[in-house]
């Protein structure tokens, strides 16, 4: 069995051959997808990578029409033919039709992994649906994102969830939960703003009403940390409206698939897609109808893909690469805001920035301290004390450092978003008995405190240099 680096090298060698013939292969009758995958013999994987042609139904060679036969080898690369039936994964029902609900909950705070759908119904006819009529749709809110141009907060999902077909319009209202799940007009949370159905992405974004609370998390999984590219062998997870929290493994990032979006849109071919195998030891299937729009995350909660389709038997799921989706929709993932405490200047001339994911709510009594308390190691040089030869070294202190007293009367301490500007909360400070509101007329107070601190700091460093010159470098007194 080849190692992962060896398989990566084999994939890289096969990829240009596959991409050069995939259009011709996928145009053949019955072919639904082309990928780089292990060749199978009698249903068992051989460990040998090949160009795999997925068909709806495997037929004996004698029953194949002209031009339907897949060659055994293409430019020195072996091929394989495997069966696969693919479906888009929204769920829908005819208006007033009853349906078993999976997670129809009304969530007071918007988050990834929950039921959403259009407020409007869509008139459909066979063969797209069993009977003509008005239908309502449900999918999943994938993650919260931010518009790159306006900074507006948006919800990410699929084109075929939010738009359904080409009858959509900018401004179409969305509800949570969906109408399929018992939602009502009072559940409106935002307006459809942009959508794309391209060679790489089946996506849409919904501008969230300013009155709607939201959180940059995926329900049942946790905070979205960021995004990263999917890699073969990566363990992944997702939370969708139907199958909820499930697990799988990235099998390919070279999947090319043709999907029927209905008579109004037609068949569309998406390339460079992520193919995910279900982790059957943990769940019977990774996704099902109603899970469209879910985001796929790795074990560290980085988003890698946007789920849009799957195999009808649950063996595989397919997703857009997340960066392609974000770029084509001109949005960025939202993550929980990270705050930074104000840098602390240490006596070793080191500036430490501490990023906190959250700021706990705490009671803040009046606190009085001295600036020099930041540097306790400079106030006493006891580590080099030698009571026999140089007892006076034990008494070296810098009381001048403690002459500026700072009193904090409120909460919170000055903070800033990591890498951003300082926040100036309404906190009052007192220096030497003078009291003023932080953020109002405090520039002179802060300036005075900083000047006093650094004056004492420089004096302390000079003292350290003097003490160091009096030692032999080992911490013991030097000299003849």
C-alpha positions, 0 to 999 in steps of 0.5 A: 500500500502506497504511503500518503506522500507516494499517493500524493505524487501519483495523484499529481501525475494522473491529474493532468491526464484526467483533466484533459479527458474529463469533458469528453468522458462526462459527456458520454451517456450515463456518466455522472462524474470523473475522479482520481480514486482507487481502482476496484476489483469485485467491489474491493479497493486495490490500492492502485490509483486510476481515473475513475468514471462514475456511471448511474448504472454499470452495463455489460459491454454488449449492451453499451451503445456506440461511444459509451465504452470507457477505454481500459487505459488513457495515456498510460493511466488505468481507468475504472468504472464504478456506479454512483447515483447523485442527488442535490440535498435540499429537502422539499414538500408540496404546500400543506403536505405533511412530512417527518421533521428532523430538526425543525427548531426555532433558534433564537440566535442564528448559527451554522447547522440549522434549518433555513429556507425561502419564505416563498413557495415555488411552482414546479412540474414533473419530472422535477417533482411527482406532481405539479404544484407549489413547493417549499424548500429547506436546507441548512445555514452553513456559517456566518460570513461578512460582506467584503464590500459593505461589512454586512453580516450574512448567512452562507448556504447553497444557490439551490437552497436559497434560490431554488431555481432561476425564479429568484430575486435579490431581496427574497426573504428567508425564514428560520426554521424553513416552511418545510419545518413549520416556519412562519413569516414571523421567522424571517431573518434576512434577505437573499443578496447574492448567489452563484452557480459556477464551475466551482461553486453552488452558493448564496449569501443572505444579509441578516436583519440588523435586529437578528442575534447571531453567533459565529459557531456551528451548532453542536460543534463549536466556534468556527476557527477559520478556514483551510484547504481540504486534503486527501485523508483529512478527517472532517465533520459537519452539522446539518438540519437532517443528519445533524452532527456526522463524520467522514474522511476526504477521499478526493479534491479532484472530483468533477460531477454533473448534477441535474438542477431541474428543468429551469436550470438544467445540468451543471458540471462542477470541477475540483470538488471535494469528495467525502467518504462516510465514516460508517463506524460513527454514522450510517451516512454523512449527509441526506436531503435537507443538509445542503448548505452545511459547512464541512469542518476539520477536527480543529473547526476550520471550514474546508467546504460547502456541502451541496450534494451526495450519493443517494445511498449515503456512501459519499458527499460532495462539497465546494472548496470553501475558498472558492465559495468565499471568493466567488461570493465576495465574503469572509468567514466570521469567527468569534472576536478575539480581544487583546489585553494591553501589551505588558512591558516586562523588565526584560524588555519583552512586550507580551500580547495576550489574546483572549477569546472571551472577556468574562464578566467580573466584578471590578472593585477599586484597585490601587497599585504602583507601576513598579509592581510590574517589575518585582524582580528589579526591586530586590536582587536576592538571588545573588545574595552572599551573606558572607562576602557581599551582604550589601547586595541583598539590600539593593532596591529601587523605591523610586519605581514605586512613586507613581500610584495608579488607581483604577475605579472601574472595568474593564482594563484597556483592550483591543481586538488582536491586531486592531485599534485600542478600545477605550472603555469608560474606566476612571483612573487616578494618578497622584490623587488626580481623577479622570474618566479614561477615554475623556481627558486622560491623555495627560494622565496616561502620558504622565504615567508612561513617562514616570514608568519609563523613567523608573524603568531606565533607572532600573536597567542602569542599576542592573548593568551596574550590578552585573558589572560587579559579578563574574557572570555566574551570579557571584560577586567578582573582583580580585 
